[in-house]
Amino acid sequence: MDVYEAIERRRSVRVFKQGVSEEQLRRIILAGTKAPSGSNVQPWEFIIIDDHRIIEQIAEYKYQQTLKMVIDEMILDDPRIIEQICRQTLNKPLSLKGAKRQKDAYQNCTVIAVCNKKGHGIGRKPWMNIENIASTWMCIENMELAATADGLGILTSIFREEHKVAVEKLLGIPEDYELTTMVLIGVEGEFLARQEILGERRSEVRPAFTWLHKNRFGTVATP
C-alpha cells in the first residue's frame, strides 16, 4: 500500500478484535519516530500498557471525561451547574451510549500512551511547548499511516484537564513530560461511524478544496 492509499483508507477504529504483536508494534512506533521534529529534539516517549487494571482505569477516566463533555454541551451557561450535575451523575449507574463506547474501545487492543517533553529542550522558556506538541502529533500521524498500511485499526484517545492529569499520575509520567494522547491499535472489529459513538451529525467530509485560499484568507483558489 502506498502512502496516498494509506491516507485515503485511514479512519478512526473504535472496535477491535485483538491487539497487535510485539513485532508489529515496534514497526509502527519506529515509523512514528521517523517524523520531523523542531530542532530535531525528538520529544516523544511511549508507554506500552498491558496491565489490565491500568487499562480499565484509563478507560474509566475516558468514560467520565466523555460524560462531562456531553453535560457541558447541554448546559453551557453556568459552569457551576455543569460541575454539580457531573458530580451527581457520576455517582449513579449510567448507560450513556456514546461515553460507554468510548470506554469499550479500550477492549481487545494494544494500548500505548504517547508523551511529549514539555518546553523546547534547547534552553528556551518552558512554556514554549508548541513545537514539541506539534512534532509529537506528526509522530502519531506516522503511526496512524503505518498501522493502516499494515491493515490494522488505530484510534487516538485524547484526554483533557483533570482526566489528563489523572492518567499522567496513574502512569507515573514525570513533571517535565505530559500525556499527548493514548493510542489504541489492533485488528479492526465492527466498524462504528463517529456519529454512532457520540450521536453527532457533523460527520460529513468537507468538499475538496473548499478550504483552499490564495494569497489572502477568503480569496477562492482554483486547484
C-alpha positions as CSV (number, residue, x, y, z in Angstrom):
1,M,0.0,0.0,0.0
2,D,1.5,3.3,-1.0
3,V,1.3,6.4,1.2
4,Y,-1.6,8.0,-0.7
5,E,-3.7,4.9,-0.4
6,A,-2.9,4.7,3.3
7,I,-4.0,8.3,3.7
8,E,-7.3,7.6,1.9
9,R,-8.0,4.4,3.9
10,R,-7.1,5.7,7.3
11,R,-10.0,6.1,9.7
12,S,-10.7,6.0,13.5
13,V,-11.4,2.5,14.6
14,R,-13.4,2.1,17.9
15,V,-14.0,-1.7,18.0
16,F,-11.1,-4.2,18.0
17,K,-10.9,-8.0,17.8
18,Q,-7.4,-8.3,19.2
19,G,-4.2,-6.4,19.8
20,V,-1.0,-6.5,17.7
21,S,2.2,-8.5,18.1
22,E,5.3,-7.0,19.6
23,E,6.9,-7.0,16.1
24,Q,4.0,-5.1,14.6
25,L,4.0,-2.6,17.5
26,R,7.7,-1.9,17.3
27,R,7.4,-1.4,13.5
28,I,4.6,1.1,14.0
29,I,6.3,3.0,16.8
30,L,9.5,3.1,14.8
31,A,7.7,4.6,11.9
32,G,6.4,7.3,14.2
33,T,9.9,8.2,15.3
34,K,10.8,9.0,11.7
35,A,8.7,12.1,11.9
36,P,10.3,15.6,11.8
37,S,10.7,17.5,15.0
38,G,11.6,21.1,15.8
39,S,15.4,21.4,16.1
40,N,15.5,17.6,16.0
41,V,14.5,17.4,19.7
42,Q,12.6,14.2,19.1
43,P,10.4,14.9,22.2
44,W,8.3,11.7,22.1
45,E,8.2,8.9,24.6
46,F,6.0,5.8,24.5
47,I,4.5,3.7,27.3
48,I,3.2,0.2,26.3
49,I,0.4,-0.7,28.7
50,D,-0.5,-4.4,29.2
51,D,-1.7,-4.3,32.8
52,H,-5.5,-4.8,32.5
53,R,-6.1,-2.9,35.8
54,I,-4.4,0.2,34.5
55,I,-6.2,-0.1,31.1
56,E,-9.5,-0.4,32.9
57,Q,-8.8,2.7,35.0
58,I,-7.8,4.7,31.9
59,A,-10.9,3.6,30.1
60,E,-13.0,4.7,33.1
61,Y,-11.3,8.2,33.0
62,K,-12.2,8.3,29.3
63,Y,-15.8,7.5,30.2
64,Q,-16.0,10.2,32.8
65,Q,-14.5,12.7,30.5
66,T,-16.9,12.0,27.6
67,L,-19.8,12.1,30.0
68,K,-18.7,15.5,31.3
69,M,-18.3,16.8,27.7
70,V,-21.9,15.8,26.9
71,I,-23.1,17.6,30.0
72,D,-21.0,20.7,29.0
73,E,-22.8,20.8,25.7
74,M,-26.2,20.5,27.4
75,I,-25.7,23.3,29.8
76,L,-23.2,25.9,28.6
77,D,-24.4,28.9,30.6
78,D,-23.3,28.1,34.1
79,P,-20.1,26.2,34.8
80,R,-21.2,25.7,38.4
81,I,-24.2,23.8,37.3
82,I,-22.1,21.7,34.9
83,E,-19.8,20.6,37.8
84,Q,-22.7,19.9,40.1
85,I,-24.5,17.8,37.6
86,C,-21.3,15.9,36.7
87,R,-20.6,15.1,40.3
88,Q,-24.2,13.9,40.9
89,T,-24.3,11.9,37.7
90,L,-21.0,10.1,38.2
91,N,-22.3,8.6,41.5
92,K,-25.2,6.8,39.6
93,P,-25.1,3.9,37.2
94,L,-25.4,5.3,33.7
95,S,-25.9,3.8,30.2
96,L,-24.9,6.8,28.2
97,K,-24.3,5.1,24.8
98,G,-21.5,7.3,23.4
99,A,-19.5,7.5,26.6
100,K,-19.7,3.8,27.2
101,R,-18.5,3.1,23.6
102,Q,-15.5,5.4,24.2
103,K,-14.7,3.3,27.2
104,D,-15.3,0.0,25.5
105,A,-12.8,1.0,22.7
106,Y,-10.0,0.0,25.2
107,Q,-11.0,-3.7,25.0
108,N,-9.2,-6.2,22.8
109,C,-6.4,-3.9,21.6
110,T,-2.9,-2.8,22.3
111,V,-2.7,0.4,24.4
112,I,0.1,2.9,24.1
113,A,0.5,6.2,25.9
114,V,2.4,8.8,23.8
115,C,4.0,11.6,25.7
116,N,5.9,14.7,24.8
117,K,8.6,16.6,26.6
118,K,7.5,19.9,27.9
119,G,9.3,23.0,26.7
120,H,11.6,23.1,23.7
121,G,14.5,21.3,25.2
122,I,17.3,23.6,23.9
123,G,17.2,26.3,26.6
124,R,14.0,28.2,25.6
125,K,11.3,29.1,28.1
126,P,9.4,26.0,29.4
127,W,6.0,27.4,28.2
128,M,7.3,27.4,24.6
129,N,5.8,23.9,24.2
130,I,4.0,24.2,20.8
131,E,6.9,22.8,18.8
132,N,7.2,19.6,20.9
133,I,3.4,19.1,20.8
134,A,3.3,19.6,17.0
135,S,6.3,17.3,16.5
136,T,4.7,14.5,18.6
137,W,1.4,14.7,16.7
138,M,3.4,14.3,13.4
139,C,4.9,11.2,15.0
140,I,1.4,9.9,15.8
141,E,0.2,10.6,12.3
142,N,3.1,8.4,11.0
143,M,1.9,5.7,13.4
144,E,-1.6,6.1,12.0
145,L,-0.5,5.6,8.4
146,A,1.9,2.8,9.3
147,A,-0.9,0.9,11.1
148,T,-3.3,1.5,8.2
149,A,-0.7,0.3,5.7
150,D,-0.3,-2.9,7.7
151,G,-4.1,-3.5,7.6
152,L,-4.6,-2.6,11.3
153,G,-7.1,-0.3,13.0
154,I,-5.9,2.6,15.1
155,L,-7.5,5.2,17.3
156,T,-6.2,8.3,19.2
157,S,-8.0,8.7,22.5
158,I,-7.4,12.3,23.8
159,F,-7.6,13.3,27.5
160,R,-8.1,16.8,28.8
161,E,-8.0,18.8,32.0
162,E,-8.4,16.8,35.2
163,H,-8.8,13.5,33.4
164,K,-5.5,14.1,31.6
165,V,-3.8,14.8,35.0
166,A,-5.3,11.7,36.5
167,V,-3.9,9.5,33.6
168,E,-0.5,11.2,33.9
169,K,-0.4,10.4,37.6
170,L,-1.6,6.8,37.1
171,L,1.2,6.2,34.6
172,G,3.9,8.0,36.6
173,I,4.7,10.5,33.9
174,P,7.4,12.9,35.2
175,E,6.8,16.6,35.6
176,D,8.9,17.5,32.6
177,Y,6.7,15.4,30.3
178,E,3.0,15.3,29.6
179,L,0.5,12.9,28.0
180,T,-0.1,13.8,24.4
181,T,-2.7,11.1,23.7
182,M,-3.5,7.4,24.2
183,V,-3.2,5.3,21.0
184,L,-5.2,2.1,20.6
185,I,-4.1,-0.4,17.9
186,G,-5.5,-3.7,16.9
187,V,-7.3,-5.9,14.4
188,E,-10.4,-4.0,13.4
189,G,-13.8,-5.3,14.6
190,E,-17.2,-4.0,13.7
191,F,-17.0,-0.5,12.1
192,L,-18.8,2.2,14.0
193,A,-19.1,5.7,12.4
194,R,-18.3,8.6,14.7
195,Q,-22.0,9.7,14.8
196,E,-22.9,6.3,16.2
197,I,-20.3,6.9,19.0
198,L,-21.2,10.4,20.1
199,G,-24.6,10.9,18.5
200,E,-23.1,13.5,16.2
201,R,-24.5,14.7,12.9
202,R,-21.5,16.7,11.8
203,S,-19.7,13.8,10.1
204,E,-19.6,14.9,6.5
205,V,-16.3,15.4,4.9
206,R,-15.8,18.9,3.5
207,P,-15.8,19.0,-0.3
208,A,-12.3,19.0,-1.7
209,F,-10.7,22.4,-2.0
210,T,-13.4,24.4,-0.2
211,W,-10.7,25.0,2.3
212,L,-8.2,26.4,-0.2
213,H,-7.4,30.1,-0.4
214,K,-5.0,32.2,-2.4
215,N,-2.7,35.0,-1.1
216,R,-5.3,36.1,1.5
217,F,-7.9,34.2,3.5
218,G,-11.3,34.2,1.8
219,T,-9.9,34.6,-1.7
220,V,-11.0,31.5,-3.6
221,A,-8.2,29.5,-5.2
222,T,-8.8,27.2,-8.2
223,P,-6.9,24.0,-7.7
